[in-house]
Amino acid sequence: MLRRLPPLNALRAFEAAGRHVSFTKAADELSVTPGAISRQIKLLEDVLGVELFERTGRDLRISAEANDYVTALGTAFDQMERATKRLMGAQRESSLRVHCAMTFTLRWLVPRLPLFHRLYPKREIQLATSLSPRPINQLSMGDIDIAIQQGTGDWPGLVSHRLAGSALIPVCSPAFLERLGPEIGIDILADQTLLHSTVRPDDWREWLDAAGGQHIESDRGLYFESSTLAYQSAMEGIGMAIGQMALVLEDLNAGRLVAPFDFIHDNGVAYYLTYVEHAVKKPGVLEFRDWILGQSIEYEAALRHMRLPGGESLVPA
């Protein structure tokens, strides 16, 4: 159906001017100049062929017929506003805002997300990432619905579900390991290029101390902005990276990376799904929670089936 309507801006200007019976107040409401209001009113009068206001000196009067038009326009604009809010609200309700550290997002979450979308094709995920942790209070403030973050599972005011551990293990490319020879010990690390993430600068020191390598200098080597870059550099044979098990398992399984040592250091830190308790009322939160916990179970099963060079399980004792 073809609707023949005057310009919307002219109608908005007239409705505001007629409601206030003032060009100045209408201009303030719409954040324009009184001259702009006057020009829009003149345009509308030309389109309609009707004089809408009587201007006598400084006085402004509106005819009864024009006032009825103002009332009808006001009702129409109110309906448009309510419809717009409903549409925007429906969009917010259907979308789920998830925040996660960048490397976990790229290496653990994103490869699994197509499975979620096949189950819930109408559920929109707004995924935000950062190199540094997200302030926890953004969950309680409603800026995000779900955060996947590292810790021990104890965040006051938040519900948390463990997804995957972040035990530490050195990794390198198969070619790099071959160059080291058939039998290597931890002391060989003193002469190798160690790859670090500036977000996790203490991981090598933590693993070496736990593995009995306190005498080895840990801060040598190359530093990258993220663990993802460090892992990629390890695949390219540049050096040896310290990997979080959850983030390198797929590469170990595919043979892109190998673990030269049998020792795994589990410091008790893990990745957790977290949200405020009342968030479960929002559509999608329970769907995402139940789905990702199922993915966590599958990940742990895959972990138990992997073995290190010495035959040890990838699951720390």
C-alpha positions as CSV (number, residue, x, y, z in Angstrom):
1,M,0.0,0.0,0.0
2,L,1.4,3.3,-1.1
3,R,1.2,6.0,1.7
4,R,1.4,9.6,0.7
5,L,2.8,11.3,3.8
6,P,4.5,14.7,4.4
7,P,8.2,14.7,5.3
8,L,8.8,13.1,8.7
9,N,11.1,15.9,10.0
10,A,8.4,18.5,9.1
11,L,5.8,16.4,11.0
12,R,8.1,16.1,14.1
13,A,8.7,19.9,14.1
14,F,5.0,20.7,13.7
15,E,4.0,18.2,16.4
16,A,6.5,19.7,18.9
17,A,5.6,23.3,18.0
18,G,1.9,22.6,18.2
19,R,2.2,20.9,21.5
20,H,4.2,23.7,23.0
21,V,2.6,26.4,20.9
22,S,6.1,27.7,20.6
23,F,8.8,27.4,18.0
24,T,11.5,28.2,20.7
25,K,10.4,25.3,23.0
26,A,10.0,23.0,20.1
27,A,13.6,23.9,19.0
28,D,14.9,23.1,22.5
29,E,13.1,19.7,22.5
30,L,14.5,18.7,19.2
31,S,17.9,20.3,19.6
32,V,17.7,22.5,16.6
33,T,17.3,26.3,16.1
34,P,13.9,28.1,16.1
35,G,14.7,29.1,12.5
36,A,14.9,25.4,11.6
37,I,11.5,24.7,13.2
38,S,10.0,27.7,11.3
39,R,11.4,26.4,7.9
40,Q,10.0,22.9,8.6
41,I,6.6,24.3,9.4
42,K,6.6,26.4,6.2
43,L,7.5,23.2,4.2
44,L,4.6,21.3,5.8
45,E,2.2,24.1,5.1
46,D,3.3,24.2,1.5
47,V,2.9,20.4,1.2
48,L,-0.6,20.4,2.9
49,G,-1.8,23.7,1.4
50,V,-3.0,24.7,4.8
51,E,-1.9,27.4,7.2
52,L,-1.2,25.7,10.5
53,F,-0.3,28.7,12.7
54,E,-1.5,32.3,13.0
55,R,1.3,34.6,13.6
56,T,0.3,38.0,15.0
57,G,3.3,39.9,16.2
58,R,5.0,37.9,18.9
59,D,1.9,35.7,19.5
60,L,1.6,32.3,18.0
61,R,-1.8,30.7,17.7
62,I,-2.9,27.3,16.4
63,S,-6.2,26.6,14.7
64,A,-8.6,24.0,16.1
65,E,-8.1,21.8,13.0
66,A,-4.3,22.0,13.3
67,N,-4.5,21.2,17.0
68,D,-6.5,18.0,16.2
69,Y,-3.7,17.2,13.7
70,V,-1.1,17.7,16.5
71,T,-3.0,15.3,18.8
72,A,-3.2,12.7,16.0
73,L,0.5,13.0,15.3
74,G,1.4,12.8,18.9
75,T,-0.6,9.5,19.2
76,A,1.2,8.2,16.1
77,F,4.6,9.1,17.3
78,D,3.9,7.5,20.7
79,Q,2.9,4.3,19.0
80,M,6.1,4.4,16.9
81,E,8.2,4.9,20.0
82,R,6.6,2.0,21.8
83,A,7.0,-0.2,18.7
84,T,10.6,0.7,18.4
85,K,11.3,0.0,22.1
86,R,9.6,-3.4,21.7
87,L,11.7,-4.2,18.7
88,M,14.9,-3.2,20.4
89,G,13.9,-5.0,23.6
90,A,13.2,-8.2,21.6
91,Q,16.6,-7.9,20.0
92,R,18.3,-7.5,23.4
93,E,16.4,-10.4,24.8
94,S,17.4,-12.7,21.9
95,S,21.1,-11.8,22.1
96,L,23.5,-13.1,24.7
97,R,26.5,-11.0,25.6
98,V,29.5,-13.1,26.4
99,H,32.9,-11.9,27.4
100,C,36.0,-14.1,27.3
101,A,39.8,-13.7,27.2
102,M,41.0,-13.5,23.7
103,T,43.2,-16.7,23.6
104,F,40.5,-18.9,25.2
105,T,38.0,-17.4,22.8
106,L,40.1,-18.2,19.7
107,R,41.4,-21.6,20.7
108,W,38.7,-23.2,22.9
109,L,35.3,-21.4,22.5
110,V,35.1,-20.3,18.8
111,P,35.8,-23.8,17.4
112,R,32.9,-25.1,19.4
113,L,30.4,-22.3,18.7
114,P,29.0,-23.7,15.5
115,L,27.6,-26.6,17.5
116,F,25.7,-24.1,19.7
117,H,24.3,-22.3,16.7
118,R,23.1,-25.6,15.2
119,L,21.2,-26.2,18.4
120,Y,19.9,-22.7,18.8
121,P,20.0,-21.0,15.4
122,K,17.9,-18.0,16.5
123,R,20.1,-17.2,19.5
124,E,22.5,-14.4,18.8
125,I,25.9,-14.4,20.6
126,Q,27.6,-11.0,21.0
127,L,31.1,-12.1,21.8
128,A,33.5,-9.6,23.3
129,T,37.2,-10.3,24.0
130,S,40.1,-8.6,25.7
131,L,43.7,-9.4,26.6
132,S,43.2,-8.4,30.2
133,P,40.4,-9.7,32.6
134,R,37.0,-8.0,32.5
135,P,36.1,-6.2,35.7
136,I,33.7,-8.5,37.6
137,N,31.3,-5.7,38.4
138,Q,30.3,-5.4,34.8
139,L,28.4,-8.6,35.3
140,S,26.4,-7.2,38.1
141,M,25.9,-4.0,36.2
142,G,24.3,-5.8,33.3
143,D,26.9,-4.8,30.7
144,I,27.5,-8.5,29.9
145,D,25.5,-11.6,30.6
146,I,28.2,-14.2,31.0
147,A,31.9,-14.0,31.5
148,I,34.4,-16.9,31.1
149,Q,37.3,-16.0,33.3
150,Q,40.3,-17.6,35.1
151,G,40.4,-18.2,38.8
152,T,39.7,-20.7,41.5
153,G,35.9,-20.4,41.2
154,D,35.4,-18.1,44.2
155,W,33.9,-14.8,43.1
156,P,31.5,-13.2,45.6
157,G,28.1,-12.6,44.2
158,L,28.7,-14.8,41.1
159,V,27.6,-18.3,40.1
160,S,30.6,-20.2,38.7
161,H,30.9,-23.5,36.8
162,R,34.3,-25.0,36.0
163,L,35.0,-25.5,32.3
164,A,38.7,-26.4,31.8
165,G,41.9,-26.4,33.8
166,S,44.8,-24.2,32.9
167,A,47.7,-26.6,33.9
168,L,51.0,-25.5,32.4
169,I,53.1,-27.6,30.0
170,P,56.0,-26.7,27.6
171,V,55.2,-27.2,23.9
172,C,57.1,-26.9,20.7
173,S,57.0,-28.0,17.1
174,P,57.9,-31.6,16.1
175,A,60.8,-30.3,14.1
176,F,62.1,-28.2,17.0
177,L,62.0,-31.3,19.3
178,E,63.8,-33.4,16.7
179,R,66.6,-30.9,16.7
180,L,67.0,-31.2,20.4
181,G,67.8,-34.9,20.1
182,P,66.3,-38.2,21.4
183,E,66.9,-37.7,25.1
184,I,66.4,-34.3,26.7
185,G,66.2,-33.1,30.3
186,I,65.0,-29.9,31.8
187,D,68.5,-28.4,31.8
188,I,68.3,-28.1,28.0
189,L,65.9,-25.2,28.5
190,A,68.8,-23.0,29.7
191,D,70.0,-22.8,26.1
192,Q,66.6,-22.5,24.3
193,T,64.5,-19.6,23.2
194,L,61.6,-19.4,25.5
195,L,58.4,-17.9,24.2
196,H,56.3,-15.8,26.6
197,S,52.9,-14.0,26.6
198,T,53.1,-10.5,28.2
199,V,49.6,-11.2,29.6
200,R,51.0,-14.3,31.5
201,P,54.6,-13.3,32.1
202,D,55.1,-15.7,35.1
203,D,54.1,-19.0,33.5
204,W,57.6,-20.2,32.6
205,R,58.9,-19.3,36.1
206,E,56.0,-21.1,37.7
207,W,56.5,-24.2,35.7
208,L,60.3,-24.3,36.1
209,D,60.0,-23.9,39.9
210,A,57.5,-26.7,40.1
211,A,59.6,-29.0,37.8
212,G,62.8,-28.5,39.7
213,G,64.3,-25.9,37.3
214,Q,64.7,-23.1,39.8
215,H,68.3,-22.6,38.6
216,I,67.2,-21.8,35.0
217,E,66.7,-18.2,34.0
218,S,63.0,-17.9,33.0
219,D,62.6,-14.4,31.6
220,R,64.9,-14.9,28.5
221,G,63.5,-15.2,25.0
222,L,60.7,-13.5,23.1
223,Y,57.6,-11.8,24.4
224,F,54.3,-11.7,22.6
225,E,51.1,-9.7,23.2
226,S,49.0,-12.9,23.6
227,S,49.5,-16.6,24.2
228,T,48.0,-17.2,20.8
229,L,51.0,-15.5,19.2
230,A,53.4,-17.4,21.4
231,Y,51.8,-20.8,20.4
232,Q,51.9,-19.9,16.7
233,S,55.6,-19.0,17.0
234,A,56.2,-22.4,18.7
235,M,54.5,-24.1,15.7
236,E,56.8,-22.2,13.4
237,G,59.8,-23.6,15.3
238,I,61.0,-20.3,16.7
239,G,61.3,-21.6,20.3
240,M,59.4,-23.4,23.1
241,A,56.2,-21.9,24.6
242,I,54.6,-22.6,27.9
243,G,51.1,-23.7,27.1
244,Q,47.9,-23.9,29.0
245,M,46.6,-27.4,28.6
246,A,43.1,-26.3,27.6
247,L,44.5,-24.1,24.9
248,V,47.0,-26.4,23.3
249,L,45.2,-29.8,23.5
250,E,43.9,-29.6,19.9
251,D,47.3,-28.8,18.6
252,L,48.9,-31.6,20.5
253,N,46.2,-34.0,19.2
254,A,46.7,-32.8,15.7
255,G,50.5,-33.0,15.9
256,R,51.1,-29.3,15.3
257,L,52.7,-29.1,18.7
258,V,54.4,-31.7,20.9
259,A,55.1,-31.9,24.6
260,P,58.9,-32.5,25.2
261,F,58.5,-33.1,28.9
262,D,56.2,-35.4,30.9
263,F,55.8,-32.9,33.8
264,I,52.5,-30.9,34.0
265,H,52.1,-28.2,36.6
266,D,48.6,-27.8,37.8
267,N,48.3,-24.6,40.0
268,G,44.6,-25.1,40.7
269,V,43.6,-22.2,38.4
270,A,40.9,-23.0,35.8
271,Y,38.5,-21.3,33.4
272,Y,35.0,-20.8,34.8
273,L,31.7,-19.8,33.3
274,T,30.4,-17.0,35.6
275,Y,27.2,-15.0,35.8
276,V,25.1,-13.2,38.4
277,E,22.3,-15.4,39.9
278,H,19.4,-13.4,38.4
279,A,20.9,-13.7,34.9
280,V,19.3,-17.1,34.6
281,K,16.0,-15.3,34.0
282,K,17.3,-14.0,30.7
283,P,16.5,-16.2,27.7
284,G,19.6,-17.9,26.5
285,V,21.7,-18.0,29.7
286,L,20.6,-21.5,30.7
287,E,20.9,-22.7,27.1
288,F,24.5,-21.5,26.8
289,R,25.4,-22.7,30.3
290,D,24.1,-26.3,29.7
291,W,25.6,-26.4,26.3
292,I,29.1,-25.3,27.3
293,L,29.2,-27.5,30.3
294,G,28.5,-30.4,28.0
295,Q,31.5,-29.2,25.9
296,S,33.5,-29.2,29.1
297,I,32.7,-32.8,29.7
298,E,33.7,-33.8,26.2
299,Y,37.0,-31.8,26.6
300,E,37.9,-33.6,29.8
301,A,37.2,-37.0,28.1
302,A,39.5,-36.1,25.3
303,L,42.1,-35.0,27.8
304,R,42.1,-38.4,29.5
305,H,42.7,-40.2,26.3
306,M,45.9,-38.2,25.4
307,R,49.3,-39.4,26.5
308,L,52.7,-37.6,26.9
309,P,55.9,-39.0,25.4
310,G,56.6,-41.1,28.5
311,G,53.1,-42.6,28.5
312,E,51.8,-40.3,31.2
313,S,48.3,-39.0,31.1
314,L,47.7,-35.4,30.2
315,V,45.4,-35.2,33.2
316,P,47.5,-34.1,36.1
317,A,47.5,-36.4,39.1
